[in-house]
Structure formats: C-alpha cells, structure tokens
C-alpha cells in the first residue's frame, strides 16, 4: 500500500544542513522506496514523501525526532493509488526563485507559510510546481 505524507517544519539547522539533508535523502530513499519533494523558504520546510506505509511512517517519525526540525506539523496523510512525486528521490524547490503570484494563489501573502493554510492548498502548490517544471536537482 502506498501513502503520501505532507508536513511542514521550521529548520533550526544552519543553511548548509539543507544540502546535507537532501544528500542524505537522495542516498537513503531509493533503498526504502521513498520519493518526494522538499520546498524550502528561509527556515520553513514543506515536504511531501511517498512510499510504502511502513517506510513513510518510520521516516516521518525520524523527522519528528530530528533535532534539525522544530514545530513539525502533519498537514496531510493519505493512502494513494499512485505516486505524484515519483520522479524524485528528493526534488528541491527554492521559493526565492518562484513568481510571487504563485504563492499568492495558495497563501495569504506572497510567502511560503504552510502553517497558515490547509494541507490541500500546500499539496496543490507542490503539484503546480511539478507542472511548471520548477523542480531542480532531479533524483536519479
């Protein structure tokens, strides 16, 4: 059974820690069959992970316990029939490169703040980013 988990957190790590998190994800995720996308804005992470239920739940539990994150909030968890983010071991989006009108479509202001909107709105943003090819660092 496949599931999708969408969460937001605040990063307490240094900026270079994001590169380490992505490197670790891209190295470890293929072995456990997890794919996803990370959207970063200043100290806010918005991440979706997809894969088997056990693997996704264990990974989310590790994220909650990771001291590089605080205020981890589960925004959406659902069973899925197919992956939407299956092309990336862990794709990355830098919000600074996005058109502000795209953020205004889903958030109150032209800034990423998944803590103030629905999980469905955050997922819609990530889906639109795929559709507009705004994802960089495509996984192998």
Secondary structure, DSSP 8 states (H G I E B T S, - for coil): -EEEEEEEEEE-S-HHHHHHHHHHHHHHHHHHT-EEEEEEETTEEEEEEEEEHHHHHHHHHHHHH-TTEEEEEEEEEEEESS-SSTT-SSEEEEGGGS-HHHHHHHSSSSS--GGGS-HHHHHHHHHHHHHTT--BS---
